[in-house]
Amino acid sequence: PIIERYLTEEVVADWFEHFVEGNVKRFALPGVNAFNFMLYNALGGGGIASLRIDPQAKAYGQILLDMQLPLPAAWVKENLPEQLPAGK
């Protein structure tokens, strides 16, 4: 899938750079066309040890969903024509 090409460990690490103090690892979930990302050292100790507002990272998935990825115009035109402005 095209998302595999653009949603890389590096892109996610850059997006979460204000949280992550370690590496980011992407795991493919075959059969469901999904990924799981492990953000190492991103919880400030986690659970009751963390002083962060979201010590168990429940909101991180929502933060990731807010990310916009660049897509080639030709791919969008071919696969998502209804997303293009009228006349394009």
Secondary structure, 3 states (H helix, E strand, C coil): CHHHHHCCHHHHHHHCCCCCCCCEEEEEECCCCEEEEEECCCCCCCHHHCCCCCCCCCCHHHHHHCCCCCCCHHHHHHHCHHHCCCCC
